[in-house]
Amino acid sequence: MKRTFRLSIIFCMVVLAAALSIFHLYSSVHAQGEGEQVYIIPVQDTVERGMAAFLKRTTEEAAENGVDHIIFEIDTPGGRVDAAGDIGEVFQDLDIPNTAFVTSRAYSAGSYIALNADNIYMKPQATMGASGVINSDGTAADKKAQSAWISSMVAAAESNGRDPIYARAMADSSVDLPEYNAAEGEFLTLGPSEAEEVGYAEGIVEDRVELLNELGLSEAKVTENNPTMAENLARFLTDPVVIPILLSVASLGLIVELYSPGFGIPGIMGLLSLVLFFYGHIVAGLAGYEAIILLILGIGLVIAEIFLPGGIAGIAGVVSIVASLMLSSADMGHMAMSIGIALIATIIVSIVLFKTMGLERGFFRHIILQDSTSAEKGYLSSTSRLELIGMVGETMTPLRPAGTAVFDGERLDVVTEGGFVGTGQSVKVLKTEGSRIVVRELSSKEKEEEKE
C-alpha cells in the first residue's frame, strides 16, 4: 500500500516536471516567434488596378490563413492615383499587423501605400516621397485633383500617428522644408536617416532577415506571395501605356482583314488584342460580364449593318462597343483618349488601303457587285438603228406625236418632232437615239421627188 502510494507520488511529480518543462519551452519558443506566420507581399513596378486586385487577394488569403504579420516589400516609381486609393482601402480593412519594407523606391503612389502601413522600415539606399500628382501626359493635375491627393497623403500619415507635414510636403511643393532639401517649389523625398529622424521609419535594415529580427519574427514561418501568371498578365494589360496599343492593334487588325482575302494574321491579331484587353480588365476586377455582352452585341450589330439598309444597326453597334470599353475602364478620360488614338489610326490606315487597294479585294468583294453589262458579254440595253437615218416610210397609225410606221417592210415605233401626222403619210427618219426614232412628214415636193 505504502509502495503504491510512493509510486503515485513519484509519477505525479514526473508528470508535473514534464508539464513545467513543456510550458517553459513553449513560452521560450513563443517569445522568439516560433509558430507564427509571416506573409511577404511584393509591391513592385507601376501602381495600377491590377496591383490593387493582387493585394486584395493576398491580404484576404492572409486573413483566412490566420497570418500573424504581413510585410509589404515596396519598390515602385508610383502610378495611378485611383489604384493607390483602392490599395489604401485594402490597408484600412486590414486587421493583421503589417510593415512596409522600402527596398529601393517608394515614390508618388508608392509613398502613399507605405504611409498606410503600421510600420515602415527602409534599406540604407532606399528613398520615399516625390509624390506630386501629374496627368498621363506629364502635365500637373488640376487643383481639385491635387487637393484631393494631398488630403489622402495627410490622412494616411495621420492614421498611423505620423507628423502630416512631411506627407504634405511630399505631395505639395508649396511646403517649405529646406532642411530636408525640399525648399518651396520642390517635393520632399526622404532618405532612410531622414525618414527615421522625422518618425516616418521605425528603422534601417539591410535585408529581410534583419527586418524579421527587428520585428521579433526571426523564427516565424515565412511565406512569399508573388502574383500569379494571370495577375502579372493582367497588370501588364491594364497598364495605361498598353491599353491604347491594344485597342489600336484590334481596330487596325480588323480593318486590314476586310481588305485581305480569307481570314488571316491581321484578323487573328485584332481579335486576340480584344480578348487580351478584356481578359486583363476582368482579372483586374475592372470589367464585368455586362461589358462582354455589350461588346458581342456591338460586333453583331456592325456585321448586321453590312446586310441591312439605314445605318441604324451600325451606329447602335459602334455605341455598344464604345460603351463596353468605357464600362471596363477605371479612368473614363484615359479610355476616351485611347479610343481616340485607335480611331485616328484606323481612319488613316483605311484611307491608305482604299486608295491603294480599292474595294475589289478581301471581304468587300463579296458584298459589292463586280459584274458589268457590256456588248462583249452579250448585254445590249438598246440597239442604235443608225442605218434608218434618211429612210422614207409610211405611217400605219396617226403620230400624236408617237405612233407606228413601216420602213422597208419593218414596223417601227416612231415619234415626230412635235407635230401631228395622219395615217398613210410618208415620213422620213431624221435621227435615232437608242430606241427612239425621230421622223418628220415629207413635203409635197419631196413626195414628188420620191415618186420620180
Secondary structure as the mmCIF struct_conf table of DSSP 4:
data_model
#
loop_
_struct_conf.conf_type_id
_struct_conf.id
_struct_conf.beg_label_comp_id
_struct_conf.beg_label_asym_id
_struct_conf.beg_label_seq_id
_struct_conf.end_label_comp_id
_struct_conf.end_label_asym_id
_struct_conf.end_label_seq_id
HELX_RH_AL_P HELX_RH_AL_P1 LYS A 2 ALA A 31
TURN_TY1_P TURN_TY1_P1 GLN A 32 GLY A 35
STRN STRN1 GLN A 37 GLN A 44
BEND BEND1 ASP A 45 ASP A 45
STRN STRN2 VAL A 47 VAL A 47
HELX_RH_AL_P HELX_RH_AL_P2 ARG A 49 GLU A 64
TURN_TY1_P TURN_TY1_P2 ASN A 65 GLY A 66
BEND BEND2 ASP A 68 ASP A 68
STRN STRN3 HIS A 69 THR A 76
STRN STRN4 GLY A 79 GLY A 79
HELX_RH_AL_P HELX_RH_AL_P3 VAL A 81 GLN A 92
TURN_TY1_P TURN_TY1_P3 ASP A 93 ASP A 93
BEND BEND3 ILE A 96 ILE A 96
STRN STRN5 ASN A 98 TYR A 107
TURN_TY1_P TURN_TY1_P4 SER A 108 SER A 108
HELX_RH_AL_P HELX_RH_AL_P4 ALA A 109 LEU A 115
TURN_TY1_P TURN_TY1_P5 ASN A 116 ASN A 116
BEND BEND4 ALA A 117 ASP A 118
STRN STRN6 ASN A 119 MET A 122
TURN_TY1_P TURN_TY1_P6 PRO A 124 GLN A 125
STRN STRN7 THR A 127 GLY A 129
STRN STRN8 ILE A 134 ILE A 134
TURN_TY1_P TURN_TY1_P7 SER A 136 ASP A 137
BEND BEND5 GLY A 138 THR A 139
STRN STRN9 ALA A 140 ALA A 140
HELX_LH_PP_P HELX_LH_PP_P1 ALA A 141 ASP A 142
HELX_RH_AL_P HELX_RH_AL_P5 LYS A 143 SER A 159
TURN_TY1_P TURN_TY1_P8 ASN A 160 GLY A 161
HELX_RH_AL_P HELX_RH_AL_P6 PRO A 164 ALA A 171
TURN_TY1_P TURN_TY1_P9 SER A 173 SER A 174
BEND BEND6 VAL A 175 VAL A 175
STRN STRN10 LEU A 177 LEU A 177
HELX_RH_3T_P HELX_RH_3T_P1 PRO A 178 TYR A 180
TURN_TY1_P TURN_TY1_P10 ASN A 181 ASN A 181
STRN STRN11 ALA A 182 ALA A 182
TURN_TY1_P TURN_TY1_P11 GLU A 184 GLY A 185
BEND BEND7 GLU A 186 GLU A 186
STRN STRN12 THR A 189 LEU A 190
HELX_RH_AL_P HELX_RH_AL_P7 PRO A 192 GLU A 197
TURN_TY1_P TURN_TY1_P12 VAL A 198 GLY A 199
BEND BEND8 TYR A 200 TYR A 200
BEND BEND9 GLU A 202 GLU A 202
STRN STRN13 GLY A 203 ILE A 204
BEND BEND10 GLU A 206 ASP A 207
HELX_RH_AL_P HELX_RH_AL_P8 ARG A 208 GLU A 214
TURN_TY1_P TURN_TY1_P13 LEU A 215 GLY A 216
TURN_TY1_P TURN_TY1_P14 SER A 218 GLU A 219
BEND BEND11 ALA A 220 ALA A 220
STRN STRN14 LYS A 221 GLU A 224
HELX_RH_AL_P HELX_RH_AL_P9 MET A 229 LEU A 237
TURN_TY1_P TURN_TY1_P15 THR A 238 THR A 238
BEND BEND12 ASP A 239 ASP A 239
TURN_TY1_P TURN_TY1_P16 PRO A 240 VAL A 241
HELX_RH_AL_P HELX_RH_AL_P10 VAL A 242 LEU A 258
TURN_TY1_P TURN_TY1_P17 TYR A 259 TYR A 259
BEND BEND13 SER A 260 PHE A 263
HELX_RH_AL_P HELX_RH_AL_P11 ILE A 265 VAL A 283
TURN_TY1_P TURN_TY1_P18 ALA A 284 GLY A 285
HELX_RH_AL_P HELX_RH_AL_P12 TYR A 289 GLU A 305
TURN_TY1_P TURN_TY1_P19 ILE A 306 PHE A 307
BEND BEND14 LEU A 308 GLY A 311
HELX_RH_AL_P HELX_RH_AL_P13 ILE A 312 LEU A 327
TURN_TY1_P TURN_TY1_P20 SER A 328 SER A 328
BEND BEND15 ALA A 330 ALA A 330
HELX_RH_AL_P HELX_RH_AL_P14 MET A 332 MET A 357
TURN_TY1_P TURN_TY1_P21 GLY A 358 LEU A 359
BEND BEND16 GLU A 360 ARG A 361
HELX_RH_3T_P HELX_RH_3T_P2 GLY A 362 HIS A 366
TURN_TY1_P TURN_TY1_P22 ILE A 367 ILE A 367
BEND BEND17 ILE A 368 ILE A 368
HELX_RH_3T_P HELX_RH_3T_P3 ALA A 375 LYS A 377
TURN_TY1_P TURN_TY1_P23 GLY A 378 GLY A 378
BEND BEND18 SER A 381 SER A 381
HELX_RH_3T_P HELX_RH_3T_P4 LEU A 386 LEU A 388
TURN_TY1_P TURN_TY1_P24 ILE A 389 GLY A 390
STRN STRN15 VAL A 392 THR A 395
BEND BEND19 MET A 396 THR A 397
STRN STRN16 LEU A 399 LEU A 399
BEND BEND20 ARG A 400 PRO A 401
STRN STRN17 ALA A 402 PHE A 407
TURN_TY1_P TURN_TY1_P25 ASP A 408 GLY A 409
STRN STRN18 GLU A 410 THR A 416
BEND BEND21 GLU A 417 GLY A 419
STRN STRN19 VAL A 421 VAL A 421
TURN_TY1_P TURN_TY1_P26 THR A 423 GLY A 424
STRN STRN20 SER A 426 GLU A 433
TURN_TY1_P TURN_TY1_P27 GLY A 434 SER A 435
STRN STRN21 ARG A 436 GLU A 441
HELX_LH_PP_P HELX_LH_PP_P2 LEU A 442 SER A 443
HELX_RH_AL_P HELX_RH_AL_P15 SER A 444 LYS A 451
#
